[in-house]
Amino acid sequence: MIDLKHTVKYAIVIPDGAADEPIAELHGLTPLEAADTTNLDWLAVNGRCGTVSLTPPRQPLAMEAAMAAMLGCDPQENSVAAGPLMAAGLHLPTDPTDWIFLCSLVTIVDGVLIDPLGGGISTREASRLIDLLNKEFGAAEFRFICGQDWRHLMVTGREISVRTFPPHSFVGESVANAAPRGRDSRQINDILRAAHELFADHEINAVRRDLGESPVTDIWLWGAGQTKPLPDFREQFGLTVAAVATDPLVCGLAGRMGWKVVDVRCQDGYTTADLDEMAAAAVALLDDCDLVCVHTACADRAGLAGDPAAKVASIEAIDRQIVGPILRRLRDEPDGWRMLVAPTHATLCGSRQRIGGPVPFAVSGLGVEALIRQPYTERIAEESDLHIARGHQLMEYFLTVR
């Protein structure tokens, strides 16, 4: 266990997907550069910026692994699969022998993945499509469970040997490039084809087309695995910890690592309406917890929707509604505080894809010496001399830097 001073308060804000590339519509700026982020910039100017690689080099982005690394868990030494984590976040009863897939509702046109969010389908609409899948496969060994908006689950009691790929890495590409592979891929591909036929003329899609919305044409199965134990954060670092999130996958991961979880049920789409509630929960938790982490995906969803203006607005809302209140609460601490801000991945508005690689972080507070005094942006972070190559080591750096 790492020996830490327990009178210091720690906070982490994860604005997932906030990092991006320069965008012509933003006059060549990234959304982070274009956004008015008074609080984020204060943290960077009065602390340090750098980059962290939460995805290993030459490996595709696995959001669940990147998030595990952010929480100090080495995903290369621990089994981290998206399906079981989301099931845990939804508090679903599953058996340790179950193989659990994420089942995303997507839009595929002429063999090309057009929309990994299924046109922003609501959970209410999605539940009817999930019911349809269960009626089709009810007598088989697969069952479908309704989750949240476009993300759901498929569960089977037998081992499935198949390699799958996350949809967010293949937007605008032929789905043939991401076809499931391996011993049981034929059965998985048969399920995908059957779902496509079931959805083709469904009344939900007819209504969505009439409204000019993208239909849900297919399911995308990925992130399969079994429920495995993960290291307990409290035992590793000796802190009382709590996480505030809307994403059931993040809630499941944090809960499995021993964090107290406050699950703020988000609105459909990439609304920022939940941010005030999340900040209030985080501020209250700091009274009794040593470390509080807040995860929000609104900037990520705006990026996946290819909406630069909405992404800028989301980043500004995160700065104003989450970072600001938490920072003000921390600065009242008599024995000191420390705060970390970092996304786990970049989400590119231009390609509407999530990508791995180094992402910018800022850390400020007790014992953190300000050096270059520049705002929080991708460029400033890249130009700094602080680069953490193994993502899970960021947590220890944040907690112990002197």
C-alpha positions in Angstrom: 0.0 0.0 0.0 1.2 3.5 -0.9 1.5 5.8 2.2 -0.4 8.9 1.5 -1.4 11.9 3.7 -5.1 11.3 4.3 -5.9 14.9 5.2 -5.3 16.0 1.6 -8.4 15.9 -0.7 -8.0 14.6 -4.2 -10.4 15.0 -7.2 -10.3 13.7 -10.8 -12.4 14.9 -13.6 -12.5 12.8 -16.8 -14.0 14.7 -19.7 -13.9 11.7 -22.0 -13.3 12.4 -25.7 -12.5 16.1 -25.1 -9.2 15.8 -27.0 -9.4 16.2 -30.7 -7.6 17.5 -33.8 -7.7 21.0 -35.4 -11.0 21.6 -37.1 -11.5 24.0 -40.1 -14.9 25.0 -38.7 -13.2 26.2 -35.6 -10.6 28.2 -37.6 -8.0 25.5 -37.2 -8.4 25.1 -33.5 -9.2 22.0 -31.5 -12.4 22.2 -29.5 -10.3 22.4 -26.3 -8.5 25.4 -27.8 -11.7 27.0 -29.0 -13.6 26.6 -25.8 -13.7 29.1 -23.0 -12.3 27.1 -20.1 -11.4 29.4 -17.3 -11.2 26.7 -14.6 -9.3 24.1 -16.7 -6.8 26.8 -17.7 -6.4 27.9 -14.1 -5.4 24.3 -13.2 -2.9 24.1 -16.0 -1.4 27.6 -15.4 -1.0 26.9 -11.7 0.0 23.3 -12.1 1.5 21.1 -14.8 0.4 19.8 -18.2 1.6 16.6 -19.9 0.4 13.6 -21.8 -0.5 10.1 -20.8 -0.7 7.0 -23.0 -3.7 5.0 -21.6 -3.7 2.8 -24.7 -0.5 0.8 -25.3 1.4 1.7 -28.5 0.3 0.0 -31.7 -2.9 -1.3 -30.1 -6.4 -0.2 -31.0 -8.4 1.8 -28.5 -10.2 -0.3 -25.9 -12.2 2.2 -23.8 -12.6 -0.2 -20.9 -8.9 -0.8 -20.8 -8.1 2.9 -21.0 -10.5 3.7 -18.2 -9.0 0.9 -16.1 -5.6 2.4 -16.6 -6.9 5.8 -15.6 -8.0 4.3 -12.3 -4.6 2.9 -11.7 -5.3 -0.7 -12.9 -2.8 -2.2 -15.4 -5.1 -3.7 -18.1 -2.2 -5.8 -19.4 -2.1 -7.7 -16.1 -5.9 -7.8 -15.5 -8.8 -9.1 -17.6 -10.9 -6.1 -18.5 -13.8 -6.7 -20.9 -16.5 -4.2 -21.8 -19.5 -6.5 -21.7 -19.1 -7.8 -18.1 -18.3 -4.3 -16.8 -21.5 -2.8 -18.3 -23.5 -5.7 -16.9 -22.0 -4.9 -13.5 -22.8 -1.2 -13.9 -26.4 -2.1 -14.7 -26.6 -4.3 -11.7 -27.6 -7.3 -13.8 -27.4 -10.8 -12.3 -25.0 -12.8 -14.3 -23.1 -16.1 -13.7 -19.3 -16.2 -13.6 -19.4 -18.7 -16.5 -21.5 -16.3 -18.7 -19.9 -14.7 -21.7 -21.2 -11.2 -22.0 -21.1 -9.1 -25.2 -21.8 -5.4 -25.7 -24.6 -5.1 -28.3 -24.6 -1.7 -30.0 -27.4 -0.5 -32.1 -25.8 1.0 -35.3 -26.6 2.4 -38.7 -25.0 0.6 -41.7 -25.6 1.8 -45.2 -24.3 -0.1 -48.3 -21.9 -2.0 -46.1 -20.4 1.1 -44.5 -20.8 2.0 -40.8 -22.5 5.4 -40.9 -23.5 5.9 -37.3 -22.2 4.0 -34.2 -24.9 5.7 -32.0 -27.8 4.3 -33.9 -29.1 7.7 -34.8 -29.2 8.7 -31.2 -31.9 6.2 -30.4 -33.6 6.5 -27.1 -33.6 3.7 -24.5 -37.4 3.5 -24.8 -37.2 2.9 -28.6 -34.3 0.6 -28.2 -36.1 -1.6 -25.7 -38.6 -2.6 -28.4 -35.8 -3.7 -30.7 -34.2 -5.7 -27.9 -37.5 -7.4 -27.2 -37.7 -8.3 -30.9 -34.3 -9.9 -30.7 -35.3 -12.0 -27.6 -38.4 -13.2 -29.4 -36.3 -14.3 -32.3 -33.6 -16.0 -30.2 -35.7 -16.9 -27.2 -35.4 -20.6 -27.7 -31.7 -20.4 -28.4 -28.8 -20.1 -26.0 -28.5 -16.3 -26.4 -30.4 -13.6 -24.6 -30.4 -9.9 -25.0 -30.7 -7.4 -22.2 -31.7 -3.8 -22.6 -29.1 -1.3 -21.4 -29.0 2.4 -22.2 -29.6 4.3 -25.4 -27.7 2.5 -28.2 -25.7 0.2 -25.8 -27.1 -3.2 -24.7 -25.9 -6.7 -23.9 -26.0 -10.2 -25.3 -25.4 -13.0 -22.9 -24.7 -16.7 -23.4 -23.9 -19.5 -21.0 -21.3 -21.2 -23.1 -17.8 -20.2 -24.1 -17.6 -18.2 -27.3 -14.2 -18.1 -29.1 -14.4 -15.0 -31.3 -12.4 -11.8 -31.9 -14.6 -8.7 -32.3 -13.8 -5.0 -32.8 -15.4 -1.8 -31.3 -17.6 0.1 -33.7 -16.2 3.5 -32.8 -13.0 2.6 -34.6 -14.7 1.9 -37.9 -17.0 4.8 -38.6 -17.1 5.5 -42.4 -15.4 2.2 -43.2 -16.6 -1.0 -44.7 -17.9 -3.3 -42.0 -16.1 -6.2 -43.7 -13.0 -4.8 -42.1 -14.4 -5.4 -38.7 -16.2 -8.7 -39.2 -16.0 -11.1 -36.2 -13.2 -13.7 -36.6 -12.4 -16.9 -34.9 -13.8 -20.4 -34.2 -17.3 -19.3 -33.4 -17.5 -16.3 -35.8 -20.0 -18.0 -38.1 -22.6 -18.2 -35.4 -22.0 -14.6 -34.4 -22.3 -13.5 -38.0 -25.5 -15.4 -38.4 -26.9 -13.5 -35.4 -25.9 -10.2 -37.0 -27.5 -11.1 -40.3 -30.7 -12.2 -38.6 -30.9 -8.9 -36.6 -30.5 -6.9 -39.8 -33.4 -8.7 -41.4 -35.6 -8.2 -38.3 -34.9 -4.4 -38.1 -35.3 -3.7 -41.8 -39.1 -3.0 -41.8 -39.7 -2.4 -38.2 -42.1 0.4 -37.4 -39.6 2.2 -35.2 -37.3 2.5 -38.3 -40.2 3.6 -40.5 -41.0 6.4 -38.1 -37.3 7.4 -37.8 -37.0 7.6 -41.6 -40.2 9.7 -41.8 -38.7 12.1 -39.2 -35.4 12.3 -41.1 -33.5 10.4 -38.4 -31.1 7.5 -39.0 -32.7 4.1 -38.7 -31.2 1.4 -36.6 -30.2 -1.1 -39.3 -28.0 -3.6 -37.4 -26.5 -4.7 -34.1 -22.7 -4.7 -33.5 -21.5 -7.4 -31.0 -18.2 -6.7 -29.3 -16.3 -6.4 -26.0 -17.0 -10.0 -24.9 -15.7 -11.6 -21.8 -16.4 -13.1 -18.4 -16.6 -11.5 -15.0 -13.1 -11.5 -13.5 -11.8 -10.0 -10.2 -10.0 -6.7 -10.4 -7.5 -5.1 -7.9 -9.2 -3.2 -5.1 -8.2 0.5 -5.3 -8.6 1.0 -1.6 -6.1 -1.8 -0.7 -3.6 -0.4 -3.3 -3.7 3.2 -2.3 -5.3 3.2 1.2 -7.8 5.9 0.3 -11.6 6.1 0.7 -12.9 6.7 -2.9 -16.1 7.5 -4.8 -16.9 7.8 -8.4 -19.7 9.8 -10.1 -20.6 8.7 -13.6 -23.5 8.3 -16.1 -21.9 5.6 -18.2 -22.8 2.1 -16.8 -19.5 0.7 -18.1 -17.6 3.2 -16.0 -19.9 2.6 -13.0 -19.3 -1.2 -13.4 -15.5 -0.8 -13.6 -15.3 1.5 -10.6 -17.6 -0.6 -8.5 -15.5 -3.7 -9.3 -12.4 -1.9 -8.1 -13.9 -1.0 -4.7 -15.1 2.5 -5.4 -18.4 3.8 -4.0 -20.4 4.6 -7.1 -23.0 7.3 -7.6 -24.8 6.5 -10.8 -26.4 9.6 -12.4 -28.8 8.3 -15.0 -28.2 10.5 -18.0 -30.5 11.9 -20.6 -30.7 10.4 -24.1 -28.2 12.0 -26.5 -25.2 14.1 -25.6 -27.0 16.6 -23.3 -25.1 18.4 -20.6 -28.2 18.5 -18.4 -26.7 16.0 -15.9 -23.6 18.0 -15.1 -24.9 20.1 -12.2 -26.2 16.9 -10.5 -22.9 15.2 -11.0 -20.9 18.2 -9.5 -23.2 18.4 -6.5 -22.8 14.7 -5.8 -19.0 15.0 -6.1 -18.8 18.1 -3.8 -20.9 16.3 -1.2 -18.8 13.2 -1.4 -15.6 15.1 -0.7 -16.8 15.6 2.9 -16.3 11.9 3.7 -14.0 10.6 0.9 -10.3 11.2 0.3 -10.6 11.0 -3.5 -13.6 11.6 -5.8 -13.6 10.9 -9.5 -16.2 12.3 -12.0 -16.6 10.9 -15.5 -18.7 12.5 -18.2 -19.1 11.5 -21.8 -21.0 14.5 -23.2 -18.0 15.8 -25.2 -17.4 12.3 -26.5 -20.9 11.9 -27.8 -20.7 15.3 -29.5 -17.5 14.2 -31.2 -19.1 10.9 -32.3 -22.0 12.9 -33.7 -19.4 15.0 -35.7 -20.7 18.2 -34.2 -17.8 20.6 -33.4 -20.0 23.4 -32.0 -21.7 21.0 -29.6 -18.3 19.6 -28.5 -17.1 23.1 -27.7 -20.3 23.8 -25.8 -19.9 20.5 -23.9 -16.3 21.3 -22.9 -17.4 24.7 -21.7 -20.2 23.2 -19.7 -17.9 20.7 -18.1 -15.5 23.5 -17.2 -18.2 25.7 -15.8 -20.5 23.1 -14.2 -18.2 20.4 -12.9 -14.6 21.6 -12.8 -15.5 25.0 -11.3 -17.6 23.8 -8.3 -15.2 21.0 -7.4 -12.2 23.3 -7.6 -13.9 25.9 -5.4 -14.7 23.2 -2.9 -11.1 21.9 -2.9 -9.5 25.3 -2.4 -11.3 25.6 0.9 -9.4 22.5 2.3 -7.1 23.6 5.2 -4.6 20.7 4.7 -4.3 20.9 0.9 -5.8 19.5 -2.2 -4.8 18.1 -5.6 -6.8 17.8 -8.8 -6.3 15.9 -12.1 -8.1 16.4 -15.4 -7.7 14.1 -18.3 -9.8 12.2 -20.9 -9.1 8.5 -21.5 -9.1 9.0 -25.3 -9.6 11.5 -28.1 -12.8 11.6 -30.1 -12.4 13.2 -33.5 -15.2 15.3 -34.9 -13.8 15.0 -38.4 -13.9 11.2 -38.7 -16.4 10.6 -35.8 -14.0 8.0 -34.4 -12.5 7.4 -31.0 -8.7 6.9 -31.1 -6.1 5.9 -28.6 -2.6 7.4 -28.2 -1.4 10.1 -25.8 -4.0 12.5 -24.3 -3.5 15.7 -22.4 -3.7 15.9 -18.7 -3.4 18.7 -16.1 -2.6 18.3 -12.5 -2.6 21.1 -9.9 -2.5 21.6 -6.1 -0.3 20.7 -3.2 3.3 20.0 -4.1 2.8 20.5 -7.9 5.2 23.2 -9.1 4.0 25.3 -12.0 6.6 25.6 -14.8 5.4 26.9 -18.2 2.1 28.5 -17.0 0.1 27.8 -20.2 -3.5 26.8 -20.7 -4.9 23.3 -21.0 -4.7 22.2 -24.6 -3.4 19.3 -26.6 -0.5 21.3 -28.1 0.7 22.6 -24.7 0.6 19.1 -23.3 2.5 17.7 -26.2 5.2 20.4 -25.9 5.7 19.8 -22.2 8.4 17.6 -20.8 6.0 15.4 -18.8 4.9 12.3 -20.7 3.7 9.1 -19.0 4.1 6.1 -21.2 2.3 3.5 -19.1 -1.1 4.8 -18.4 -1.8 3.1 -15.1 1.2 4.9 -13.6 -0.6 8.3 -13.9 -2.6 7.6 -10.8 0.4 7.1 -8.6 2.1 10.2 -10.1 -1.0 12.2 -9.3 -1.3 11.0 -5.7 2.4 11.2 -4.9 4.1 13.9 -7.0 6.1 16.3 -4.8 
